[in-house]
Amino acid sequence: LRYVSGTNDRGLLYQTSIVEQLVSYMDANWARNSNDRRSTSGFVFSLGSTAIAWSSKKQPTVALSNIEAEYQGSTIITCEAILLKRPLQDMQVEVVDPTLINCENLRSIQLAKNLVFHAQSKHIKVHYHFVHERFLIGEVELKYILTDRQVADIFTKPLGFNKLRQFTGILGITSQHAALEGEN
């Protein structure tokens, strides 16, 4: 609450554009919760230069590996991407496919593109292969991103001031004073 009360001058500035690509960042922290060893998934979606949706929540099952935690996160964000497009279409916002999902785990990206890539991934539950189906039909694209540029870290781990400032800038979170000065 201290953080929230200290950011009263922060806000999101939405600018109009005709056609946009829905871009997202996804991260998961494997077995972070010491009580039940469930991982936490975090994601953020941006349209143009501003964040429009974000979440951080515990995964529904215990992941047996880091790749499984990241892959579960990819499945969760793929579902969210599909659901998010519907209200955007209702608001007559034209969103181009595919939705870009930035992920820092190469193995989970490779698994989504080719289910037989890793023999050690046999333990991953079949219902998480939903992301693979959506990749095949071109609805989503998974892209590798360096850990230093993983904006979804905001939702999965504590960050220092400089990293938090960098990521809020990427998401289009600006102070209200700067936004008002930019309009003049």
N, C-alpha and C positions, 0 to 999 in steps of 0.2 A: 504493500500500500504506500510505503514511503516513495518508491519509484514512481508510481502512478501520480501521486500528489505533486511530485517534482517535475512532471511533464505536462502541466496544464497548458503550456504555450506550444505544444506539439500538435500536429494534425496532418491529415492527408489532403493533398491537392490533386483533384481530378481534372484532367484536361480532355477536351473532346477530340475524337479521332474517328474516322469512318470505319476502317478495318484494322483489327488488332489481332495479335497472336497472344493466346493465353499462355503465360510462362509461369512455371512453378519451381520451387526449391523444396527438396524433401530430405530429411535426415532421420535416423533412428539411433538410439543409444542402446546397445545390446546389454540386457540383464542389469540395467542401472538400479532398479528397485531392489534393495537388499532384503526386503521382507518376502516377496514372491518371485523375484528374478524376472519379472516381465519387463520388456523393453518399452521405451516411450518413442512414439513417432511424432514428428513435428513437420509442418509444411506451411508454405505461404504461396498464394497465387497473386500474380500481378497482371494487369491489363494495361498495356502501354507502359508508363513509368510509375504507376502507383499500385500499392497493395490493395486487393479487393476482398481477400478471404485468407484466414489463417487459423491454425489449430495446433494444439499439443495435447496428446492423450496417450494413455497406457494402451499397449496392444492387447487384443483379446486372449491371446495364448502365449505361453512361454516359448521363445525362440531358442532352438538348440545351437545356433551359430550366429555369427555376425551377419553372414550373407542372408540367413533366413529373416533376421530382424529387419534388414534393409529391404528385402524382397516383400515382406509383409507391409512395410511402409509404402513401397511402390504400389502395391495393390490398393491400399487405402486411398492414396492420392489419385490414382487412376479413377476410382469410383467417384471421388469428389469432383474431379475434372468433368466427368460426364454430367453429374448433377448440376454443376455450376453453369454449364453452357445453356441449360434450359431457361433459367430466369434472364440470362443475358439476351437470349433470342427474343424473349417476351418483351424486353426493353428495347428491342430493335437494334442491339449492338451486334454487328457482324464480326464473328470470331472465326479466324481461319484455322483449319486443321493442319498439322497435328498440334496438340497441346505439348509444349516442351517441358519435360520434367528433368530438372538438374539434380543429379545424384552423385555422391562422392564415392560410391562403392562400385568398382568396375565389375566385380563378379556378379552382383545382382543385375546390372545392366546386361551383361553377357547372357545371363540365365533368361532374362525377359526376351531377348532376341533369339535364343536358341535353347530350348528346354533340355537338350541332351549335352549341353556344354560341359557340365560338371557331374561326375559320378557321385561326388559327395553331397549332391543336392537332392538325392532321392527321398530324404526324410521330409522335405518341404511339402506341406499339405497341398493337395491338388487344387483346392479352391483358390489358392493364391496365384495360380497360373492364369487368372483372369487378365492380368496385366500383359501377359504374352499374347493373348488373343487380340487385345486392343492395339498392341504394337503391330501385329500382323495386318490388321485392317487399316492401319495408318491413322488411328484416332489419337494416339499418343506417341511421343518420341522421347526416349530416355537418353540423356546426354551426361557425360562425365564432367564433373566440375571439381576443381581443386578444393581441398578442405578450407583453405584460407578465404574462399569466396562463397562458402556454403551458408547462405542467409538463414536457412532453417535451423542453424545452431542456436538461434535466439530461443527456439521452442524446446530444445532438448538438453541444454547445459548452461551453467552460468558463464557469462562473458565479461571481459574487462571493458572499461569505458571506451577505449579506442575502437575495439572491434564492434561494440554496440553502435557507436556513432557511425562507423563505416557502413554497417548493414542497414541502419535506418535511412541513410542517404540513398542506398541502392533501391530501397522500397518506396522512395518518394515521400518519406515522412519528414516534414519540414516544420520549423517553428511558424506559428501563425504570423508573427511579425515579418519574417522573411517572405512568406507567401503574399502578404498584403503589399509589401514593397515591390515585389515582382510584378504585380498587377498595375502599378502606377508607372 
